């Protein structure tokens, strides 16, 4: 992720006992997309970030943190 941006996507996903594939299906992206977000390689669009927050019933700020 860009310098100063981190995420808690993996923690939220594991807490819900979801696989990357299950989360990807829930937000209509590939498993690889979820993997690259979790590893800080890819920054999701606003729409995807909102979809991810909806899956976990949290805010975007709960998933993505400006450090």
C-alpha positions as CSV (number, residue, x, y, z in Angstrom):
1,X,0.0,0.0,0.0
2,X,1.1,3.6,-0.4
3,X,3.3,4.8,2.4
4,X,1.3,5.5,5.5
5,X,-1.7,3.3,4.6
6,X,-2.3,-0.1,6.2
7,X,-5.3,-2.4,6.5
8,X,-6.9,-4.9,8.8
9,X,-8.7,-6.8,6.1
10,X,-6.9,-10.1,6.9
11,X,-7.8,-9.8,10.6
12,X,-11.5,-9.1,9.8
13,X,-11.6,-11.9,7.3
14,X,-10.1,-14.5,9.7
15,X,-12.3,-13.3,12.5
16,X,-15.3,-14.2,10.3
17,X,-13.6,-17.5,9.4
18,X,-13.8,-16.6,5.7
19,X,-11.3,-17.6,3.0
20,X,-10.0,-15.2,0.5
21,X,-12.1,-16.9,-2.1
22,X,-15.3,-16.5,-0.1
23,X,-14.6,-12.8,0.5
24,X,-13.7,-12.3,-3.1
25,X,-17.0,-13.9,-4.2
26,X,-18.9,-11.7,-1.7
27,X,-17.6,-8.5,-3.3
28,X,-17.3,-9.7,-6.9
29,X,-13.5,-9.7,-7.3
30,X,-10.9,-12.3,-7.7
31,X,-9.2,-14.1,-4.9
32,X,-5.9,-12.6,-6.1
33,X,-7.4,-9.1,-5.6
34,X,-8.1,-9.8,-2.0
35,X,-4.6,-11.2,-1.6
36,X,-3.0,-8.1,-3.0
37,X,-5.1,-5.8,-0.8
38,X,-4.2,-7.8,2.3
39,X,-0.5,-7.8,1.4
40,X,-0.5,-4.0,0.7
41,X,0.3,-4.4,-3.0
42,X,-3.0,-2.9,-4.2
43,X,-5.2,-0.1,-3.0
44,X,-8.9,-0.8,-3.7
45,X,-11.2,1.7,-5.3
46,X,-13.6,3.5,-3.1
47,X,-16.5,1.3,-4.3
48,X,-14.6,-1.9,-3.4
49,X,-13.5,-0.5,0.0
50,X,-17.2,0.3,0.7
51,X,-18.3,-3.2,-0.4
52,X,-15.6,-4.7,1.9
53,X,-16.8,-2.6,4.8
54,X,-20.4,-3.7,4.2
55,X,-19.4,-7.4,4.3
56,X,-17.8,-6.9,7.7
57,X,-20.4,-4.4,9.0
58,X,-17.8,-1.8,9.8
59,X,-16.6,1.5,8.4
60,X,-13.9,1.9,5.7
61,X,-11.8,3.5,8.4
62,X,-12.0,0.2,10.4
63,X,-10.4,-1.6,7.4
64,X,-8.0,1.0,6.1
65,X,-5.8,3.2,8.3
66,X,-3.8,6.3,7.5
67,X,-0.8,6.1,9.7
